[in-house]
Amino acid sequence: MIYVAKSRRYLTASLSTTDINTINNKAQELIKELSNIPEDEFYVPLTHGEKPSQLIGKYDSRIESEIDKLIDGLNEAIQVSLNEGSQRNAGAMTFGIEERYYVDSAGFELGDKASFVTFTIRAFIDDLTATSVTISNTLDGFKPRIAGAEAGHLVRLAKDLPEESMGSGKYNVVLGPLVSSHLYGVMTAMWFNAYSVITEMSGISKNDIGKPIASEELSIMDLSGDPNAFGSESFDYEGNKTMNVEVIRKGTLTGLLHNNRTAAKFNTISTGHAIGNWLRPRPRHIAVSRGQLPSDIEAIAAELGNGIIITNNWYTRFQNVKEGLFSTVVRDVAFLLRNGKLNARVRGLRIADSFRTLLRNFVNSSRETRQVYWWDSPLPGTAPHVLIRDLNISKG
């Protein structure tokens, strides 16, 4: 990415090249075009705080040198899923090395390096499906066996249950980690960045900082500067050090994500969240607070009594971003709970509600969390099972 600025005007460009001459020529083109665009009301000069240092623990050379272990893990996950009862499996594994560099006219030169491995497995029995994931920056954190076992176990549980239709309405719903990571991540990205607050595209305002906006049981953090969090980085697009940001603490709004532009408007400092572009701050890895619920869905059913367990979702769409009105399709197996037991499997459902319900009706979460990332949930997160009271469910 290239950023050029002059006389309170700026332009950016994305290039898929490392050729310095191509980069220089593009920068010169952008400079010539600057006079043709209006001034930027959010413009601030290039500024830096503390010089970032590389996050320790993000790079594991074994991801490059011991590829056979990754392949063995993939094969083991498939076999374990079959042993649990699945008929077949599909999915994807990606792994590699990412290197980033930053240089600017203020003399900052930065670089970092990270390894990564992601694995998504989907287990099938006839037309029933279940999905699980494992992600890590290191070989030690890669747990394909656990992912394979979970996917196979979930789909087998569904197979042994009758299928039942259910009507639209409000239910007590347990969201699995794939769902809770996705929905609370999307909410944080859309509502809790300072640019959305300034432009009134968020459901919260500057005056809400320090006030309760959610259940006391809910806390949310962005772990952009945590080396153990998948997706964390040492510096952002403005050369600023990344920070972990406590967004909500026990229901109270405690912080927003900032870049240099928004920080100037709030009379504060950047949190290092200029990501993807220089305008709207973005999270890198959202962590949802853990609670007292078990993580095994049969144990959750025994504790909850009646309700629904949703293990996965996709196709999240918005009717009104400022109001946080969204709908998302329930994917893979979902379970209807009665009298503390998995009573039936259900399908053809959609969550159709709002961010405010996810905030205010948060009841509890599981004691265990996991890191989540897959192709339909591109913002990494650390998430538990989450219990939401009176969540609106409609027929898909």
Contacts in CASP RR format, 6 or more apart in sequence:
PFRMAT RR
TARGET T0000
AUTHOR 0000-0000-0000
METHOD contacts of the structure
MODEL  1
MIYVAKSRRYLTASLSTTDINTINNKAQELIKELSNIPEDEFYVPLTHGE
KPSQLIGKYDSRIESEIDKLIDGLNEAIQVSLNEGSQRNAGAMTFGIEER
YYVDSAGFELGDKASFVTFTIRAFIDDLTATSVTISNTLDGFKPRIAGAE
AGHLVRLAKDLPEESMGSGKYNVVLGPLVSSHLYGVMTAMWFNAYSVITE
MSGISKNDIGKPIASEELSIMDLSGDPNAFGSESFDYEGNKTMNVEVIRK
GTLTGLLHNNRTAAKFNTISTGHAIGNWLRPRPRHIAVSRGQLPSDIEAI
AAELGNGIIITNNWYTRFQNVKEGLFSTVVRDVAFLLRNGKLNARVRGLR
IADSFRTLLRNFVNSSRETRQVYWWDSPLPGTAPHVLIRDLNISKG
1 12 0 8 1.000
1 13 0 8 1.000
1 14 0 8 1.000
1 15 0 8 1.000
1 237 0 8 1.000
1 276 0 8 1.000
1 277 0 8 1.000
2 12 0 8 1.000
2 13 0 8 1.000
2 14 0 8 1.000
2 15 0 8 1.000
2 23 0 8 1.000
2 26 0 8 1.000
2 27 0 8 1.000
2 30 0 8 1.000
3 10 0 8 1.000
3 11 0 8 1.000
3 12 0 8 1.000
3 237 0 8 1.000
3 278 0 8 1.000
4 10 0 8 1.000
4 11 0 8 1.000
4 12 0 8 1.000
4 27 0 8 1.000
4 30 0 8 1.000
4 31 0 8 1.000
4 34 0 8 1.000
5 11 0 8 1.000
5 34 0 8 1.000
5 43 0 8 1.000
5 46 0 8 1.000
6 31 0 8 1.000
6 34 0 8 1.000
7 34 0 8 1.000
7 39 0 8 1.000
8 39 0 8 1.000
8 40 0 8 1.000
8 43 0 8 1.000
9 34 0 8 1.000
9 35 0 8 1.000
9 37 0 8 1.000
9 38 0 8 1.000
9 39 0 8 1.000
9 40 0 8 1.000
9 43 0 8 1.000
10 34 0 8 1.000
10 40 0 8 1.000
10 43 0 8 1.000
10 278 0 8 1.000
11 30 0 8 1.000
11 33 0 8 1.000
11 34 0 8 1.000
11 37 0 8 1.000
12 30 0 8 1.000
12 277 0 8 1.000
12 278 0 8 1.000
13 26 0 8 1.000
13 30 0 8 1.000
15 22 0 8 1.000
15 23 0 8 1.000
15 26 0 8 1.000
17 23 0 8 1.000
42 195 0 8 1.000
42 261 0 8 1.000
42 262 0 8 1.000
42 264 0 8 1.000
42 265 0 8 1.000
42 279 0 8 1.000
43 261 0 8 1.000
44 260 0 8 1.000
44 261 0 8 1.000
44 264 0 8 1.000
46 104 0 8 1.000
46 105 0 8 1.000
46 106 0 8 1.000
46 238 0 8 1.000
47 260 0 8 1.000
48 106 0 8 1.000
48 108 0 8 1.000
48 238 0 8 1.000
48 239 0 8 1.000
48 240 0 8 1.000
49 240 0 8 1.000
49 241 0 8 1.000
49 269 0 8 1.000
50 241 0 8 1.000
51 108 0 8 1.000
51 110 0 8 1.000
51 241 0 8 1.000
52 110 0 8 1.000
52 234 0 8 1.000
52 235 0 8 1.000
52 239 0 8 1.000
52 240 0 8 1.000
52 241 0 8 1.000
52 242 0 8 1.000
53 234 0 8 1.000
54 111 0 8 1.000
54 112 0 8 1.000
54 113 0 8 1.000
54 234 0 8 1.000
55 112 0 8 1.000
55 114 0 8 1.000
55 225 0 8 1.000
55 227 0 8 1.000
55 232 0 8 1.000
55 233 0 8 1.000
55 234 0 8 1.000
56 227 0 8 1.000
57 137 0 8 1.000
57 138 0 8 1.000
57 227 0 8 1.000
57 228 0 8 1.000
58 112 0 8 1.000
58 113 0 8 1.000
58 114 0 8 1.000
58 115 0 8 1.000
58 137 0 8 1.000
58 227 0 8 1.000
58 232 0 8 1.000
59 97 0 8 1.000
59 113 0 8 1.000
59 114 0 8 1.000
59 115 0 8 1.000
59 137 0 8 1.000
60 115 0 8 1.000
60 137 0 8 1.000
60 138 0 8 1.000
60 139 0 8 1.000
60 140 0 8 1.000
61 115 0 8 1.000
62 69 0 8 1.000
62 138 0 8 1.000
62 139 0 8 1.000
63 70 0 8 1.000
63 95 0 8 1.000
63 96 0 8 1.000
63 97 0 8 1.000
63 115 0 8 1.000
63 116 0 8 1.000
63 117 0 8 1.000
63 138 0 8 1.000
63 139 0 8 1.000
64 96 0 8 1.000
64 97 0 8 1.000
64 115 0 8 1.000
66 139 0 8 1.000
67 95 0 8 1.000
69 139 0 8 1.000
70 93 0 8 1.000
70 95 0 8 1.000
70 117 0 8 1.000
70 139 0 8 1.000
70 142 0 8 1.000
73 142 0 8 1.000
73 144 0 8 1.000
73 145 0 8 1.000
74 93 0 8 1.000
74 119 0 8 1.000
74 144 0 8 1.000
76 144 0 8 1.000
76 145 0 8 1.000
77 89 0 8 1.000
77 119 0 8 1.000
77 121 0 8 1.000
77 144 0 8 1.000
77 145 0 8 1.000
77 147 0 8 1.000
77 148 0 8 1.000
78 89 0 8 1.000
78 121 0 8 1.000
78 148 0 8 1.000
80 145 0 8 1.000
80 148 0 8 1.000
80 149 0 8 1.000
80 152 0 8 1.000
81 89 0 8 1.000
81 121 0 8 1.000
81 123 0 8 1.000
81 148 0 8 1.000
81 149 0 8 1.000
81 151 0 8 1.000
81 152 0 8 1.000
82 89 0 8 1.000
82 152 0 8 1.000
84 123 0 8 1.000
84 148 0 8 1.000
84 149 0 8 1.000
84 151 0 8 1.000
84 152 0 8 1.000
84 153 0 8 1.000
84 156 0 8 1.000
85 125 0 8 1.000
85 152 0 8 1.000
85 155 0 8 1.000
85 156 0 8 1.000
86 123 0 8 1.000
86 124 0 8 1.000
86 125 0 8 1.000
86 130 0 8 1.000
86 151 0 8 1.000
86 152 0 8 1.000
86 155 0 8 1.000
86 156 0 8 1.000
87 124 0 8 1.000
87 125 0 8 1.000
87 126 0 8 1.000
88 123 0 8 1.000
88 124 0 8 1.000
89 121 0 8 1.000
89 122 0 8 1.000
89 123 0 8 1.000
89 124 0 8 1.000
89 148 0 8 1.000
89 151 0 8 1.000
90 121 0 8 1.000
90 122 0 8 1.000
90 124 0 8 1.000
91 120 0 8 1.000
91 121 0 8 1.000
91 122 0 8 1.000
92 118 0 8 1.000
92 119 0 8 1.000
92 120 0 8 1.000
92 375 0 8 1.000
93 117 0 8 1.000
93 118 0 8 1.000
93 119 0 8 1.000
93 120 0 8 1.000
93 144 0 8 1.000
94 116 0 8 1.000
94 117 0 8 1.000
94 118 0 8 1.000
95 115 0 8 1.000
95 116 0 8 1.000
95 117 0 8 1.000
95 118 0 8 1.000
96 115 0 8 1.000
96 116 0 8 1.000
96 117 0 8 1.000
97 113 0 8 1.000
97 114 0 8 1.000
97 115 0 8 1.000
97 116 0 8 1.000
98 113 0 8 1.000
98 114 0 8 1.000
98 115 0 8 1.000
98 116 0 8 1.000
99 111 0 8 1.000
99 112 0 8 1.000
99 113 0 8 1.000
100 111 0 8 1.000
100 112 0 8 1.000
100 113 0 8 1.000
100 233 0 8 1.000
100 235 0 8 1.000
101 109 0 8 1.000
101 110 0 8 1.000
101 111 0 8 1.000
102 108 0 8 1.000
102 109 0 8 1.000
102 110 0 8 1.000
102 111 0 8 1.000
102 235 0 8 1.000
102 237 0 8 1.000
102 239 0 8 1.000
103 109 0 8 1.000
103 110 0 8 1.000
104 239 0 8 1.000
108 239 0 8 1.000
110 234 0 8 1.000
110 235 0 8 1.000
110 239 0 8 1.000
111 234 0 8 1.000
111 235 0 8 1.000
112 233 0 8 1.000
112 234 0 8 1.000
112 235 0 8 1.000
114 137 0 8 1.000
114 231 0 8 1.000
114 233 0 8 1.000
115 137 0 8 1.000
115 138 0 8 1.000
116 135 0 8 1.000
116 136 0 8 1.000
116 137 0 8 1.000
116 230 0 8 1.000
116 231 0 8 1.000
117 135 0 8 1.000
117 136 0 8 1.000
117 137 0 8 1.000
117 139 0 8 1.000
117 142 0 8 1.000
118 133 0 8 1.000
118 134 0 8 1.000
118 135 0 8 1.000
118 373 0 8 1.000
118 374 0 8 1.000
119 133 0 8 1.000
119 134 0 8 1.000
119 135 0 8 1.000
119 142 0 8 1.000
119 144 0 8 1.000
119 147 0 8 1.000
120 131 0 8 1.000
120 132 0 8 1.000
120 133 0 8 1.000
120 147 0 8 1.000
120 374 0 8 1.000
120 375 0 8 1.000
121 131 0 8 1.000
121 132 0 8 1.000
121 133 0 8 1.000
121 144 0 8 1.000
121 147 0 8 1.000
121 148 0 8 1.000
121 151 0 8 1.000
122 129 0 8 1.000
122 130 0 8 1.000
122 131 0 8 1.000
122 151 0 8 1.000
122 332 0 8 1.000
123 129 0 8 1.000
123 130 0 8 1.000
123 131 0 8 1.000
123 132 0 8 1.000
123 148 0 8 1.000
123 151 0 8 1.000
123 152 0 8 1.000
123 154 0 8 1.000
123 155 0 8 1.000
124 155 0 8 1.000
125 155 0 8 1.000
125 156 0 8 1.000
125 158 0 8 1.000
125 159 0 8 1.000
126 159 0 8 1.000
128 155 0 8 1.000
128 158 0 8 1.000
128 159 0 8 1.000
128 333 0 8 1.000
128 345 0 8 1.000
129 155 0 8 1.000
129 331 0 8 1.000
129 332 0 8 1.000
129 333 0 8 1.000
130 150 0 8 1.000
130 151 0 8 1.000
130 152 0 8 1.000
130 153 0 8 1.000
130 154 0 8 1.000
130 155 0 8 1.000
130 158 0 8 1.000
130 311 0 8 1.000
130 312 0 8 1.000
130 332 0 8 1.000
130 333 0 8 1.000
131 151 0 8 1.000
131 178 0 8 1.000
131 311 0 8 1.000
131 312 0 8 1.000
131 331 0 8 1.000
131 332 0 8 1.000
131 374 0 8 1.000
132 146 0 8 1.000
132 147 0 8 1.000
132 148 0 8 1.000
132 150 0 8 1.000
132 151 0 8 1.000
132 154 0 8 1.000
133 147 0 8 1.000
133 178 0 8 1.000
133 372 0 8 1.000
133 373 0 8 1.000
133 374 0 8 1.000
134 141 0 8 1.000
134 142 0 8 1.000
134 143 0 8 1.000
134 144 0 8 1.000
134 146 0 8 1.000
134 147 0 8 1.000
134 371 0 8 1.000
135 230 0 8 1.000
135 371 0 8 1.000
135 372 0 8 1.000
135 373 0 8 1.000
135 380 0 8 1.000
136 142 0 8 1.000
136 143 0 8 1.000
136 230 0 8 1.000
136 371 0 8 1.000
137 227 0 8 1.000
137 228 0 8 1.000
137 230 0 8 1.000
137 231 0 8 1.000
154 297 0 8 1.000
154 311 0 8 1.000
154 332 0 8 1.000
154 333 0 8 1.000
155 333 0 8 1.000
157 297 0 8 1.000
157 298 0 8 1.000
157 333 0 8 1.000
157 335 0 8 1.000
157 342 0 8 1.000
158 333 0 8 1.000
158 335 0 8 1.000
158 345 0 8 1.000
161 335 0 8 1.000
161 342 0 8 1.000
161 343 0 8 1.000
161 344 0 8 1.000
161 345 0 8 1.000
162 344 0 8 1.000
162 345 0 8 1.000
163 344 0 8 1.000
163 345 0 8 1.000
163 346 0 8 1.000
163 347 0 8 1.000
164 336 0 8 1.000
164 343 0 8 1.000
164 344 0 8 1.000
164 345 0 8 1.000
164 346 0 8 1.000
165 346 0 8 1.000
166 336 0 8 1.000
166 346 0 8 1.000
166 349 0 8 1.000
166 393 0 8 1.000
167 393 0 8 1.000
167 395 0 8 1.000
168 392 0 8 1.000
168 393 0 8 1.000
168 394 0 8 1.000
168 395 0 8 1.000
169 392 0 8 1.000
169 393 0 8 1.000
169 394 0 8 1.000
170 390 0 8 1.000
170 391 0 8 1.000
170 392 0 8 1.000
170 393 0 8 1.000
171 307 0 8 1.000
171 308 0 8 1.000
171 390 0 8 1.000
171 391 0 8 1.000
171 393 0 8 1.000
172 304 0 8 1.000
172 306 0 8 1.000
172 307 0 8 1.000
172 308 0 8 1.000
172 363 0 8 1.000
172 387 0 8 1.000
172 388 0 8 1.000
172 389 0 8 1.000
172 390 0 8 1.000
172 391 0 8 1.000
173 307 0 8 1.000
173 308 0 8 1.000
173 309 0 8 1.000
173 310 0 8 1.000
173 351 0 8 1.000
173 387 0 8 1.000
173 388 0 8 1.000
173 391 0 8 1.000
173 393 0 8 1.000
174 293 0 8 1.000
174 297 0 8 1.000
174 300 0 8 1.000
174 304 0 8 1.000
174 307 0 8 1.000
174 308 0 8 1.000
174 309 0 8 1.000
174 310 0 8 1.000
174 385 0 8 1.000
174 386 0 8 1.000
174 387 0 8 1.000
174 388 0 8 1.000
175 183 0 8 1.000
175 310 0 8 1.000
175 385 0 8 1.000
175 386 0 8 1.000
175 387 0 8 1.000
175 388 0 8 1.000
176 309 0 8 1.000
176 310 0 8 1.000
176 311 0 8 1.000
176 312 0 8 1.000
176 383 0 8 1.000
176 385 0 8 1.000
176 386 0 8 1.000
177 369 0 8 1.000
177 370 0 8 1.000
177 372 0 8 1.000
177 383 0 8 1.000
177 384 0 8 1.000
177 385 0 8 1.000
178 311 0 8 1.000
178 312 0 8 1.000
178 313 0 8 1.000
178 372 0 8 1.000
178 374 0 8 1.000
178 377 0 8 1.000
178 383 0 8 1.000
179 310 0 8 1.000
179 311 0 8 1.000
179 312 0 8 1.000
179 313 0 8 1.000
179 386 0 8 1.000
180 288 0 8 1.000
180 365 0 8 1.000
180 383 0 8 1.000
180 384 0 8 1.000
180 385 0 8 1.000
180 386 0 8 1.000
181 286 0 8 1.000
181 288 0 8 1.000
181 372 0 8 1.000
181 377 0 8 1.000
181 379 0 8 1.000
181 380 0 8 1.000
181 381 0 8 1.000
181 382 0 8 1.000
181 383 0 8 1.000
182 313 0 8 1.000
182 316 0 8 1.000
182 328 0 8 1.000
182 372 0 8 1.000
182 376 0 8 1.000
182 377 0 8 1.000
182 379 0 8 1.000
183 313 0 8 1.000
183 316 0 8 1.000
183 326 0 8 1.000
183 328 0 8 1.000
183 358 0 8 1.000
184 220 0 8 1.000
184 286 0 8 1.000
184 288 0 8 1.000
184 358 0 8 1.000
184 383 0 8 1.000
184 386 0 8 1.000
185 283 0 8 1.000
185 286 0 8 1.000
185 379 0 8 1.000
185 381 0 8 1.000
186 316 0 8 1.000
186 326 0 8 1.000
186 379 0 8 1.000
187 324 0 8 1.000
187 355 0 8 1.000
187 358 0 8 1.000
187 359 0 8 1.000
188 220 0 8 1.000
188 222 0 8 1.000
188 247 0 8 1.000
188 257 0 8 1.000
188 283 0 8 1.000
188 286 0 8 1.000
189 282 0 8 1.000
189 283 0 8 1.000
189 379 0 8 1.000
190 196 0 8 1.000
190 201 0 8 1.000
190 202 0 8 1.000
190 321 0 8 1.000
190 324 0 8 1.000
190 355 0 8 1.000
191 202 0 8 1.000
191 203 0 8 1.000
191 204 0 8 1.000
191 324 0 8 1.000
191 355 0 8 1.000
192 202 0 8 1.000
192 204 0 8 1.000
192 220 0 8 1.000
192 247 0 8 1.000
192 253 0 8 1.000
192 255 0 8 1.000
192 256 0 8 1.000
192 257 0 8 1.000
192 283 0 8 1.000
193 202 0 8 1.000
193 256 0 8 1.000
193 257 0 8 1.000
193 262 0 8 1.000
193 273 0 8 1.000
193 280 0 8 1.000
193 281 0 8 1.000
193 282 0 8 1.000
193 283 0 8 1.000
194 256 0 8 1.000
194 257 0 8 1.000
194 258 0 8 1.000
194 259 0 8 1.000
194 262 0 8 1.000
194 263 0 8 1.000
194 265 0 8 1.000
194 266 0 8 1.000
194 281 0 8 1.000
195 259 0 8 1.000
195 261 0 8 1.000
195 262 0 8 1.000
195 279 0 8 1.000
195 280 0 8 1.000
195 281 0 8 1.000
196 202 0 8 1.000
196 280 0 8 1.000
197 204 0 8 1.000
197 205 0 8 1.000
197 206 0 8 1.000
197 256 0 8 1.000
198 262 0 8 1.000
198 265 0 8 1.000
200 322 0 8 1.000
201 321 0 8 1.000
201 322 0 8 1.000
202 322 0 8 1.000
203 322 0 8 1.000
203 323 0 8 1.000
203 324 0 8 1.000
203 355 0 8 1.000
204 213 0 8 1.000
204 253 0 8 1.000
206 266 0 8 1.000
208 253 0 8 1.000
209 253 0 8 1.000
209 254 0 8 1.000
209 255 0 8 1.000
209 256 0 8 1.000
210 252 0 8 1.000
210 253 0 8 1.000
210 254 0 8 1.000
211 252 0 8 1.000
211 253 0 8 1.000
212 251 0 8 1.000
212 252 0 8 1.000
212 253 0 8 1.000
213 248 0 8 1.000
213 251 0 8 1.000
213 252 0 8 1.000
213 253 0 8 1.000
213 359 0 8 1.000
214 248 0 8 1.000
214 251 0 8 1.000
214 252 0 8 1.000
214 253 0 8 1.000
214 359 0 8 1.000
214 360 0 8 1.000
214 362 0 8 1.000
215 251 0 8 1.000
215 359 0 8 1.000
215 360 0 8 1.000
215 361 0 8 1.000
215 362 0 8 1.000
215 363 0 8 1.000
216 250 0 8 1.000
216 251 0 8 1.000
217 250 0 8 1.000
217 251 0 8 1.000
217 289 0 8 1.000
217 291 0 8 1.000
217 362 0 8 1.000
217 363 0 8 1.000
217 364 0 8 1.000
217 365 0 8 1.000
218 248 0 8 1.000
218 250 0 8 1.000
218 251 0 8 1.000
218 288 0 8 1.000
218 289 0 8 1.000
218 359 0 8 1.000
218 362 0 8 1.000
219 246 0 8 1.000
219 248 0 8 1.000
219 249 0 8 1.000
219 250 0 8 1.000
219 251 0 8 1.000
219 288 0 8 1.000
219 289 0 8 1.000
220 246 0 8 1.000
220 247 0 8 1.000
220 248 0 8 1.000
220 286 0 8 1.000
220 287 0 8 1.000
220 288 0 8 1.000
220 289 0 8 1.000
221 244 0 8 1.000
221 245 0 8 1.000
221 246 0 8 1.000
221 247 0 8 1.000
221 286 0 8 1.000
221 287 0 8 1.000
222 244 0 8 1.000
222 245 0 8 1.000
222 247 0 8 1.000
222 257 0 8 1.000
222 273 0 8 1.000
222 283 0 8 1.000
222 284 0 8 1.000
222 285 0 8 1.000
222 286 0 8 1.000
222 287 0 8 1.000
223 229 0 8 1.000
223 232 0 8 1.000
223 244 0 8 1.000
223 284 0 8 1.000
223 285 0 8 1.000
223 286 0 8 1.000
223 287 0 8 1.000
223 381 0 8 1.000
223 382 0 8 1.000
224 232 0 8 1.000
224 233 0 8 1.000
224 242 0 8 1.000
224 243 0 8 1.000
224 244 0 8 1.000
224 245 0 8 1.000
224 271 0 8 1.000
224 272 0 8 1.000
224 273 0 8 1.000
224 283 0 8 1.000
224 284 0 8 1.000
224 285 0 8 1.000
225 232 0 8 1.000
225 233 0 8 1.000
225 234 0 8 1.000
225 242 0 8 1.000
225 243 0 8 1.000
225 244 0 8 1.000
225 284 0 8 1.000
226 232 0 8 1.000
226 244 0 8 1.000
226 285 0 8 1.000
229 284 0 8 1.000
229 285 0 8 1.000
229 287 0 8 1.000
229 371 0 8 1.000
229 380 0 8 1.000
229 381 0 8 1.000
229 382 0 8 1.000
230 285 0 8 1.000
230 371 0 8 1.000
230 373 0 8 1.000
230 380 0 8 1.000
230 381 0 8 1.000
231 284 0 8 1.000
231 285 0 8 1.000
231 373 0 8 1.000
231 380 0 8 1.000
232 242 0 8 1.000
232 284 0 8 1.000
232 285 0 8 1.000
233 242 0 8 1.000
233 275 0 8 1.000
233 284 0 8 1.000
234 241 0 8 1.000
234 242 0 8 1.000
235 241 0 8 1.000
235 242 0 8 1.000
235 272 0 8 1.000
236 242 0 8 1.000
236 259 0 8 1.000
236 270 0 8 1.000
236 272 0 8 1.000
236 273 0 8 1.000
236 274 0 8 1.000
236 275 0 8 1.000
237 259 0 8 1.000
237 274 0 8 1.000
237 275 0 8 1.000
237 276 0 8 1.000
237 277 0 8 1.000
237 278 0 8 1.000
238 259 0 8 1.000
238 260 0 8 1.000
238 270 0 8 1.000
238 272 0 8 1.000
238 274 0 8 1.000
238 278 0 8 1.000
239 272 0 8 1.000
239 274 0 8 1.000
240 259 0 8 1.000
240 260 0 8 1.000
240 270 0 8 1.000
240 272 0 8 1.000
240 274 0 8 1.000
241 272 0 8 1.000
242 271 0 8 1.000
242 272 0 8 1.000
242 273 0 8 1.000
242 284 0 8 1.000
243 271 0 8 1.000
243 272 0 8 1.000
245 255 0 8 1.000
245 256 0 8 1.000
245 257 0 8 1.000
245 271 0 8 1.000
245 273 0 8 1.000
246 254 0 8 1.000
246 255 0 8 1.000
247 253 0 8 1.000
247 254 0 8 1.000
247 255 0 8 1.000
247 256 0 8 1.000
247 257 0 8 1.000
248 254 0 8 1.000
248 359 0 8 1.000
251 359 0 8 1.000
256 262 0 8 1.000
256 266 0 8 1.000
256 271 0 8 1.000
256 281 0 8 1.000
257 271 0 8 1.000
257 273 0 8 1.000
257 281 0 8 1.000
257 282 0 8 1.000
257 283 0 8 1.000
258 266 0 8 1.000
258 268 0 8 1.000
258 269 0 8 1.000
258 270 0 8 1.000
258 271 0 8 1.000
258 272 0 8 1.000
258 273 0 8 1.000
258 281 0 8 1.000
259 270 0 8 1.000
259 272 0 8 1.000
259 273 0 8 1.000
259 274 0 8 1.000
259 278 0 8 1.000
259 279 0 8 1.000
259 281 0 8 1.000
260 270 0 8 1.000
260 274 0 8 1.000
261 278 0 8 1.000
261 279 0 8 1.000
262 281 0 8 1.000
263 269 0 8 1.000
263 270 0 8 1.000
263 271 0 8 1.000
271 281 0 8 1.000
272 281 0 8 1.000
273 281 0 8 1.000
273 282 0 8 1.000
273 283 0 8 1.000
273 284 0 8 1.000
274 281 0 8 1.000
275 281 0 8 1.000
275 282 0 8 1.000
275 283 0 8 1.000
275 284 0 8 1.000
276 282 0 8 1.000
283 379 0 8 1.000
284 379 0 8 1.000
284 380 0 8 1.000
285 379 0 8 1.000
285 380 0 8 1.000
285 381 0 8 1.000
285 382 0 8 1.000
286 379 0 8 1.000
286 380 0 8 1.000
286 381 0 8 1.000
286 382 0 8 1.000
286 383 0 8 1.000
287 369 0 8 1.000
287 381 0 8 1.000
287 382 0 8 1.000
287 383 0 8 1.000
288 365 0 8 1.000
288 369 0 8 1.000
288 381 0 8 1.000
288 382 0 8 1.000
288 383 0 8 1.000
288 384 0 8 1.000
288 386 0 8 1.000
289 365 0 8 1.000
289 384 0 8 1.000
290 365 0 8 1.000
290 366 0 8 1.000
290 367 0 8 1.000
290 368 0 8 1.000
290 369 0 8 1.000
290 384 0 8 1.000
291 364 0 8 1.000
291 365 0 8 1.000
291 366 0 8 1.000
291 367 0 8 1.000
291 384 0 8 1.000
292 364 0 8 1.000
292 367 0 8 1.000
293 300 0 8 1.000
293 303 0 8 1.000
293 364 0 8 1.000
293 365 0 8 1.000
293 366 0 8 1.000
293 367 0 8 1.000
293 384 0 8 1.000
293 385 0 8 1.000
293 387 0 8 1.000
294 300 0 8 1.000
294 303 0 8 1.000
294 366 0 8 1.000
294 367 0 8 1.000
295 366 0 8 1.000
295 367 0 8 1.000
295 368 0 8 1.000
295 384 0 8 1.000
295 385 0 8 1.000
297 309 0 8 1.000
297 311 0 8 1.000
297 335 0 8 1.000
297 342 0 8 1.000
297 385 0 8 1.000
298 342 0 8 1.000
300 309 0 8 1.000
300 366 0 8 1.000
300 385 0 8 1.000
301 309 0 8 1.000
301 335 0 8 1.000
301 337 0 8 1.000
301 340 0 8 1.000
301 341 0 8 1.000
301 342 0 8 1.000
302 340 0 8 1.000
302 341 0 8 1.000
303 340 0 8 1.000
304 337 0 8 1.000
304 340 0 8 1.000
304 387 0 8 1.000
305 337 0 8 1.000
305 338 0 8 1.000
305 339 0 8 1.000
305 340 0 8 1.000
306 337 0 8 1.000
306 338 0 8 1.000
306 339 0 8 1.000
306 340 0 8 1.000
307 336 0 8 1.000
307 337 0 8 1.000
307 338 0 8 1.000
308 334 0 8 1.000
308 335 0 8 1.000
308 336 0 8 1.000
308 337 0 8 1.000
308 346 0 8 1.000
308 349 0 8 1.000
308 393 0 8 1.000
309 334 0 8 1.000
309 335 0 8 1.000
309 337 0 8 1.000
309 342 0 8 1.000
310 330 0 8 1.000
310 334 0 8 1.000
310 349 0 8 1.000
310 351 0 8 1.000
311 332 0 8 1.000
311 333 0 8 1.000
311 334 0 8 1.000
312 330 0 8 1.000
312 331 0 8 1.000
312 332 0 8 1.000
313 328 0 8 1.000
313 329 0 8 1.000
313 330 0 8 1.000
313 331 0 8 1.000
313 351 0 8 1.000
314 328 0 8 1.000
314 329 0 8 1.000
314 331 0 8 1.000
314 376 0 8 1.000
315 328 0 8 1.000
315 329 0 8 1.000
316 326 0 8 1.000
316 327 0 8 1.000
316 328 0 8 1.000
317 326 0 8 1.000
317 327 0 8 1.000
317 328 0 8 1.000
318 324 0 8 1.000
318 325 0 8 1.000
318 326 0 8 1.000
319 325 0 8 1.000
319 326 0 8 1.000
319 327 0 8 1.000
323 354 0 8 1.000
324 354 0 8 1.000
324 355 0 8 1.000
324 356 0 8 1.000
325 353 0 8 1.000
325 354 0 8 1.000
326 351 0 8 1.000
326 352 0 8 1.000
326 353 0 8 1.000
326 354 0 8 1.000
326 355 0 8 1.000
327 350 0 8 1.000
327 351 0 8 1.000
327 352 0 8 1.000
327 353 0 8 1.000
327 394 0 8 1.000
328 350 0 8 1.000
328 351 0 8 1.000
329 349 0 8 1.000
329 350 0 8 1.000
329 396 0 8 1.000
330 347 0 8 1.000
330 348 0 8 1.000
330 349 0 8 1.000
330 350 0 8 1.000
330 351 0 8 1.000
330 396 0 8 1.000
333 345 0 8 1.000
334 345 0 8 1.000
334 346 0 8 1.000
334 347 0 8 1.000
334 349 0 8 1.000
335 342 0 8 1.000
335 343 0 8 1.000
335 344 0 8 1.000
335 345 0 8 1.000
335 346 0 8 1.000
336 342 0 8 1.000
336 343 0 8 1.000
336 344 0 8 1.000
336 345 0 8 1.000
336 346 0 8 1.000
337 343 0 8 1.000
338 344 0 8 1.000
348 395 0 8 1.000
348 396 0 8 1.000
349 393 0 8 1.000
349 394 0 8 1.000
349 395 0 8 1.000
349 396 0 8 1.000
350 393 0 8 1.000
350 394 0 8 1.000
350 395 0 8 1.000
350 396 0 8 1.000
351 391 0 8 1.000
351 392 0 8 1.000
351 393 0 8 1.000
352 392 0 8 1.000
352 393 0 8 1.000
352 394 0 8 1.000
353 391 0 8 1.000
353 392 0 8 1.000
357 388 0 8 1.000
357 390 0 8 1.000
357 391 0 8 1.000
357 392 0 8 1.000
358 388 0 8 1.000
361 388 0 8 1.000
361 389 0 8 1.000
361 390 0 8 1.000
361 391 0 8 1.000
362 386 0 8 1.000
362 387 0 8 1.000
362 388 0 8 1.000
363 387 0 8 1.000
363 388 0 8 1.000
363 389 0 8 1.000
364 386 0 8 1.000
364 387 0 8 1.000
365 384 0 8 1.000
365 385 0 8 1.000
365 386 0 8 1.000
365 387 0 8 1.000
366 384 0 8 1.000
366 385 0 8 1.000
366 386 0 8 1.000
367 384 0 8 1.000
368 384 0 8 1.000
369 382 0 8 1.000
369 383 0 8 1.000
369 384 0 8 1.000
370 382 0 8 1.000
370 383 0 8 1.000
370 384 0 8 1.000
371 380 0 8 1.000
371 381 0 8 1.000
371 382 0 8 1.000
372 380 0 8 1.000
372 381 0 8 1.000
372 382 0 8 1.000
372 383 0 8 1.000
373 379 0 8 1.000
373 380 0 8 1.000
373 381 0 8 1.000
END
